[in-house]
Amino acid sequence: MTKWLARLAALGVVFLLTIQGQAALANPEGKKVLRIGSTQSVDSMNPFKAVRLIAGQLQRWSYLFLTTPDPKTLAPSPDLAESWETSPDGLTWTFKIRDTKWSDGTPVTAHDAAWTFNKIMTDDKAKTGNGPAVENFETVTATDDRTLVIKTKAPQASMLENPIPIVPKAAWEKQADIGAYEAEDNPPVNGMYIPYEQKKDQYVKLKANPDYWRGAPKISELQVIFYENPEAAIAGLKKGEIDLIGRLAAPQFEAGAGDATITQWNTPGRRAAYLQINHGATTSDDKPVGDGHPALKDVKVRQALHYAIDKQALVDQVQNGLAVPADGSIVPPMYQDFFWQAEGADKVSFDLAKANQILDDAGYKKGADGVRTMPDDPGKKLEFRFTIHTETPTEEKLAQYLTGWFKEIGITLTTKQLDSNQFTEETGSTALFDIAISGWSVNPDPEEVLATHLCSRRPTPTGDGGGTESFWCNKEYEDLYTNQLKELDRAKRADLIKQMQKNLYVNAPVIAIYYPNNLELYRKDKITSIEPVPAGRSGEGILYGGSSGWPMYTADVKADPGSATASGGGSNTGLIIGIIGGVVVLGLAGVLLARRRKTTADDRE
């Protein structure tokens, strides 16, 4: 017994020590509380800084944007802006700002919106979250309290998909260093919910906003509870600690089967999973960066890799059938207007013989060990690294399949596992990789994900900036991007966007492998109603992780009977140390220690 325990014991003290585990979230009797489990903690409550998906969701629940996706069609619909009009030349947009107020009771004005956009345009520390969204803005002004005018350098067809939440000028202009501010003091918001309490890496609590312009939500409180991993979250769902968990991999989703209290929600997803290939990474001044294998600069090698991937097998064996093989590029099929699918001669099908023939014809000869070498350097073998995340079973399984297929075409693949931070660094500005697993959650307008493959997104010579997904710098792709941004006719613009996807498909700086299904679980004994987005499409729609906050606005739940914990039960899953009369008693209350911290998964918005 240590001295401090001995002293307490001598005093006959009884106390409770709860180690990092389930957060005790007390709820008054009769309160309607919806609890969402997340395996990704919030990187920042500051929307100028945050980039993680969970932070994006919190922004959708807490703030108004100029527009929001229509719940049924996903087309832009009014939010903070009641209406808008465009000048004949497409360069000036005028928005009528809604008459509403912040959660501190002060009015929301066009000056708030103008300040928000100008802050990002003029302060580099405010660009992290959504800097690219204002790159084409020339000026943003508020001509009066209700009128916002945005002038652009060139026409911008994606204007009504702007991803920036509007913040209150009065509260935020006080921050001398926007990059150092984490917004943990919960500044005023104007969305459907108001954040009011948070504990880093454990939970965020939000209460219904009675002044939300659509009217108050049906539930009184929303809680986001962070877990160490999906397995712990699933266990929490089964115990009733949480009511809903989304963005699951196939094994975790299938763990919900056979439970009479749980609904399995399996619908088309908004994410594309793909291989990121280091085809010769360069900085924005065209200087080489990183240590990618020189063979990957050859489009023939990249195309051979594409033919050597059995995407249907990956769907069946790695995703347990809960995905769609990617016969297209980086826009998933749920976005019907913009989805491009390869057909005829363009389509790449699994064909090891063809992959071998491509490499033979390109001069990559096999050595005695069956491994190919560079045509101009016989001593340089085609040995590539495959970078994945540490302790991610599906990615490890994916690596096993790719290793086997690539071996059949004379290429050695070695798996390299990195934690999330190191993964981001090495596959980002430093380009210390050959092939890496990647993916993106795509919005209804895919302009943002398309822009991650622009020349301008490459890092600067000093390694700053960036935002590239592939270090791709291709004139045809650049011209198509510029043209689609100017094209205000939706059908014509969609055709240009499809040509961009074809460019990526043919040149293979990235290789889409599958589109994961949206896999979610929720307790049907707690959630009485909830509308997905898009709503009204049979067999479709996302509850958590969608492109709008509509599901959490429409959700209704059974009222809590009253409890001392987040689960609605009376137990506390912590380490209990009782000292009575000099006797030390150690015990575990409950069976689950669901520690919550940052997940190691690379999970971008």
Secondary structure as the mmCIF struct_conf table of DSSP 4:
data_model
#
loop_
_struct_conf.conf_type_id
_struct_conf.id
_struct_conf.beg_label_comp_id
_struct_conf.beg_label_asym_id
_struct_conf.beg_label_seq_id
_struct_conf.end_label_comp_id
_struct_conf.end_label_asym_id
_struct_conf.end_label_seq_id
HELX_RH_AL_P HELX_RH_AL_P1 LYS A 3 ALA A 10
TURN_TY1_P TURN_TY1_P1 LEU A 11 GLY A 12
BEND BEND1 GLN A 20 GLN A 22
STRN STRN1 ASN A 27 ASN A 27
TURN_TY1_P TURN_TY1_P2 GLU A 29 GLY A 30
STRN STRN2 VAL A 33 SER A 38
BEND BEND2 THR A 39 GLN A 40
BEND BEND3 ASP A 43 ASP A 43
BEND BEND4 MET A 45 MET A 45
TURN_TY1_P TURN_TY1_P3 PRO A 47 LYS A 49
STRN STRN3 ARG A 52 ARG A 52
HELX_RH_AL_P HELX_RH_AL_P2 LEU A 53 SER A 62
BEND BEND5 LEU A 66 LEU A 66
STRN STRN4 THR A 67 PRO A 69
TURN_TY1_P TURN_TY1_P4 PRO A 71 THR A 73
BEND BEND6 ALA A 75 ALA A 75
STRN STRN5 PRO A 76 PRO A 78
BEND BEND7 ASP A 79 LEU A 80
STRN STRN6 ALA A 81 THR A 86
TURN_TY1_P TURN_TY1_P5 PRO A 88 ASP A 89
BEND BEND8 GLY A 90 GLY A 90
STRN STRN7 THR A 92 ILE A 97
HELX_LH_PP_P HELX_LH_PP_P1 ARG A 98 ARG A 98
STRN STRN8 LYS A 101 LYS A 101
TURN_TY1_P TURN_TY1_P6 SER A 103 ASP A 104
BEND BEND9 GLY A 105 GLY A 105
HELX_LH_PP_P HELX_LH_PP_P2 THR A 106 THR A 106
STRN STRN9 PRO A 107 PRO A 107
HELX_LH_PP_P HELX_LH_PP_P3 VAL A 108 VAL A 108
HELX_RH_AL_P HELX_RH_AL_P3 ALA A 110 THR A 122
HELX_RH_3T_P HELX_RH_3T_P1 ASP A 124 ALA A 126
TURN_TY1_P TURN_TY1_P7 THR A 128 ASN A 130
HELX_RH_3T_P HELX_RH_3T_P2 GLY A 131 VAL A 134
TURN_TY1_P TURN_TY1_P8 GLU A 135 ASN A 136
STRN STRN10 PHE A 137 ASP A 144
TURN_TY1_P TURN_TY1_P9 ASP A 145 ARG A 146
STRN STRN11 THR A 147 THR A 152
BEND BEND10 LYS A 153 ALA A 154
TURN_TY1_P TURN_TY1_P10 ALA A 157 SER A 158
HELX_RH_3T_P HELX_RH_3T_P3 MET A 159 GLU A 161
HELX_LH_PP_P HELX_LH_PP_P4 ILE A 164 ILE A 166
HELX_RH_AL_P HELX_RH_AL_P4 LYS A 169 TRP A 172
TURN_TY1_P TURN_TY1_P11 GLU A 173 LYS A 174
BEND BEND11 ALA A 176 ALA A 176
TURN_TY1_P TURN_TY1_P12 ILE A 178 ALA A 180
TURN_TY1_P TURN_TY1_P13 GLU A 184 ASP A 185
BEND BEND12 GLY A 191 MET A 192
STRN STRN12 TYR A 193 LYS A 199
TURN_TY1_P TURN_TY1_P14 LYS A 200 GLN A 202
STRN STRN13 TYR A 203 ALA A 208
TURN_TY1_P TURN_TY1_P15 PRO A 210 ASP A 211
TURN_TY1_P TURN_TY1_P16 TRP A 213 ARG A 214
BEND BEND13 LYS A 218 SER A 220
STRN STRN14 GLU A 221 PHE A 226
BEND BEND14 GLU A 228 ASN A 229
HELX_RH_AL_P HELX_RH_AL_P5 PRO A 230 LYS A 239
TURN_TY1_P TURN_TY1_P17 GLY A 240 GLY A 240
BEND BEND15 GLU A 241 GLU A 241
BEND BEND16 ASP A 243 ASP A 243
STRN STRN15 LEU A 244 ILE A 245
BEND BEND17 ARG A 247 ARG A 247
HELX_RH_AL_P HELX_RH_AL_P6 ALA A 250 GLU A 254
TURN_TY1_P TURN_TY1_P18 ALA A 255 GLY A 258
TURN_TY1_P TURN_TY1_P19 ALA A 260 THR A 261
STRN STRN16 ILE A 262 THR A 267
BEND BEND18 ARG A 270 ARG A 270
STRN STRN17 ARG A 271 ILE A 277
BEND BEND19 HIS A 279 GLY A 280
STRN STRN18 THR A 282 THR A 282
TURN_TY1_P TURN_TY1_P20 SER A 284 ASP A 285
BEND BEND20 ASP A 286 ASP A 286
STRN STRN19 PRO A 288 PRO A 288
BEND BEND21 GLY A 290 GLY A 290
HELX_RH_3T_P HELX_RH_3T_P4 PRO A 294 LYS A 297
BEND BEND22 ASP A 298 ASP A 298
HELX_RH_AL_P HELX_RH_AL_P7 VAL A 299 TYR A 307
TURN_TY1_P TURN_TY1_P21 ALA A 308 ALA A 308
HELX_RH_AL_P HELX_RH_AL_P8 LYS A 311 GLN A 317
TURN_TY1_P TURN_TY1_P22 VAL A 318 VAL A 318
BEND BEND23 GLN A 319 GLN A 319
TURN_TY1_P TURN_TY1_P23 ASN A 320 GLY A 321
STRN STRN20 ALA A 323 PRO A 325
BEND BEND24 ASP A 327 ASP A 327
STRN STRN21 GLY A 328 GLY A 328
BEND BEND25 ILE A 330 VAL A 331
TURN_TY1_P TURN_TY1_P24 PRO A 333 MET A 334
BEND BEND26 TYR A 335 TYR A 335
TURN_TY1_P TURN_TY1_P25 GLN A 336 PHE A 338
STRN STRN22 GLN A 341 GLN A 341
HELX_RH_3T_P HELX_RH_3T_P5 GLY A 344 ASP A 346
HELX_RH_AL_P HELX_RH_AL_P9 LEU A 352 ASP A 361
TURN_TY1_P TURN_TY1_P26 ALA A 362 GLY A 363
STRN STRN23 LYS A 366 LYS A 366
TURN_TY1_P TURN_TY1_P27 ALA A 368 ASP A 369
BEND BEND27 GLY A 370 GLY A 370
STRN STRN24 ARG A 372 ARG A 372
STRN STRN25 THR A 373 MET A 374
TURN_TY1_P TURN_TY1_P28 PRO A 375 ASP A 376
STRN STRN26 ASP A 377 LYS A 381
STRN STRN27 GLU A 383 HIS A 389
TURN_TY1_P TURN_TY1_P29 THR A 390 GLU A 391
HELX_RH_AL_P HELX_RH_AL_P10 PRO A 393 GLU A 408
TURN_TY1_P TURN_TY1_P30 ILE A 409 GLY A 410
STRN STRN28 THR A 412 LEU A 418
HELX_RH_AL_P HELX_RH_AL_P11 SER A 420 THR A 427
TURN_TY1_P TURN_TY1_P31 GLY A 428 THR A 430
BEND BEND28 ASP A 434 ASP A 434
STRN STRN29 ILE A 435 SER A 441
HELX_LH_PP_P HELX_LH_PP_P5 VAL A 442 ASN A 443
BEND BEND29 PRO A 444 ASP A 445
TURN_TY1_P TURN_TY1_P32 PRO A 446 PRO A 446
HELX_RH_AL_P HELX_RH_AL_P12 GLU A 447 ALA A 451
TURN_TY1_P TURN_TY1_P33 THR A 452 HIS A 453
BEND BEND30 LEU A 454 LEU A 454
HELX_RH_3T_P HELX_RH_3T_P6 CYS A 455 ARG A 457
BEND BEND31 ARG A 458 ARG A 458
STRN STRN30 PRO A 459 PRO A 459
HELX_LH_PP_P HELX_LH_PP_P6 THR A 460 THR A 460
TURN_TY1_P TURN_TY1_P34 PRO A 461 THR A 462
BEND BEND32 GLY A 463 GLY A 463
STRN STRN31 GLY A 465 GLY A 465
BEND BEND33 GLU A 469 SER A 470
HELX_RH_AL_P HELX_RH_AL_P13 LYS A 475 LYS A 486
BEND BEND34 ASP A 489 ASP A 489
HELX_RH_AL_P HELX_RH_AL_P14 ARG A 490 ASN A 507
BEND BEND35 PRO A 509 PRO A 509
STRN STRN32 VAL A 510 PRO A 516
STRN STRN33 ASN A 518 ARG A 523
TURN_TY1_P TURN_TY1_P35 LYS A 524 LYS A 526
STRN STRN34 ILE A 527 SER A 529
STRN STRN35 VAL A 533 VAL A 533
BEND BEND36 PRO A 534 PRO A 534
BEND BEND37 GLY A 536 ARG A 537
TURN_TY1_P TURN_TY1_P36 SER A 538 GLY A 539
STRN STRN36 ILE A 542 ILE A 542
BEND BEND38 LEU A 543 GLY A 545
BEND BEND39 SER A 547 GLY A 549
HELX_RH_AL_P HELX_RH_AL_P15 TRP A 550 THR A 554
STRN STRN37 ASP A 556 VAL A 557
HELX_LH_PP_P HELX_LH_PP_P7 LYS A 558 ASP A 560
STRN STRN38 SER A 563 SER A 563
BEND BEND40 ALA A 564 THR A 565
TURN_TY1_P TURN_TY1_P37 ALA A 566 SER A 567
BEND BEND41 GLY A 568 GLY A 570
BEND BEND42 GLY A 574 GLY A 574
STRN STRN39 LEU A 575 ILE A 580
TURN_TY1_P TURN_TY1_P38 GLY A 581 GLY A 582
STRN STRN40 VAL A 583 LEU A 588
BEND BEND43 ALA A 589 VAL A 591
BEND BEND44 THR A 600 ALA A 601
STRN STRN41 ARG A 604 ARG A 604
#
